[in-house]
Amino acid sequence: MARQRHEAARWARWCVTAGTALMVFSGAMLVMVDRAVARYENAVHQEDLFGDEGAAAAGPRPRPGRPTSAGR
């Protein structure tokens, strides 16, 4: 009796190939987006306009969605 060679179905090979390509592509995109965001965030120089005095004069900010003690 001759042995039959089992070959994977064509659709299974295609799915594995497409899945591998998608994983490599998505990983590359994540790295590219992360580097682009880091590059453009660091390109703008940010400076505190009011200094320490401005932060102390403003006082603490109320948390969004919560009533303040003045509203009671």
JOLIN-V817012 format. One record per residue. PHI is phi in whole degrees, 0 to 359 (none if undefined). BURIAL is 1 if it has 9 or more other ideal C-beta (glycine too) atoms within 8 Angstrom, else 0. Layout:
BEGIN
phi=PHI burial=BURIAL
phi=PHI burial=BURIAL
END
This chain:
BEGIN
phi=none burial=0
phi=277 burial=0
phi=281 burial=0
phi=264 burial=0
phi=273 burial=0
phi=270 burial=0
phi=251 burial=0
phi=293 burial=0
phi=296 burial=0
phi=299 burial=0
phi=293 burial=0
phi=291 burial=0
phi=296 burial=1
phi=298 burial=0
phi=296 burial=0
phi=295 burial=0
phi=296 burial=0
phi=294 burial=0
phi=296 burial=0
phi=296 burial=0
phi=297 burial=0
phi=295 burial=0
phi=294 burial=0
phi=295 burial=0
phi=296 burial=0
phi=292 burial=0
phi=296 burial=0
phi=295 burial=0
phi=295 burial=0
phi=299 burial=0
phi=295 burial=0
phi=295 burial=0
phi=294 burial=0
phi=299 burial=0
phi=291 burial=0
phi=294 burial=0
phi=296 burial=0
phi=297 burial=0
phi=296 burial=0
phi=280 burial=0
phi=290 burial=0
phi=276 burial=0
phi=282 burial=0
phi=260 burial=0
phi=281 burial=0
phi=251 burial=0
phi=223 burial=0
phi=282 burial=0
phi=283 burial=0
phi=257 burial=0
phi=74 burial=0
phi=289 burial=0
phi=294 burial=0
phi=294 burial=1
phi=290 burial=0
phi=288 burial=0
phi=288 burial=0
phi=288 burial=0
phi=78 burial=0
phi=287 burial=0
phi=271 burial=0
phi=289 burial=0
phi=284 burial=0
phi=296 burial=0
phi=87 burial=0
phi=243 burial=0
phi=291 burial=0
phi=274 burial=0
phi=291 burial=0
phi=288 burial=0
phi=276 burial=0
phi=271 burial=0
END
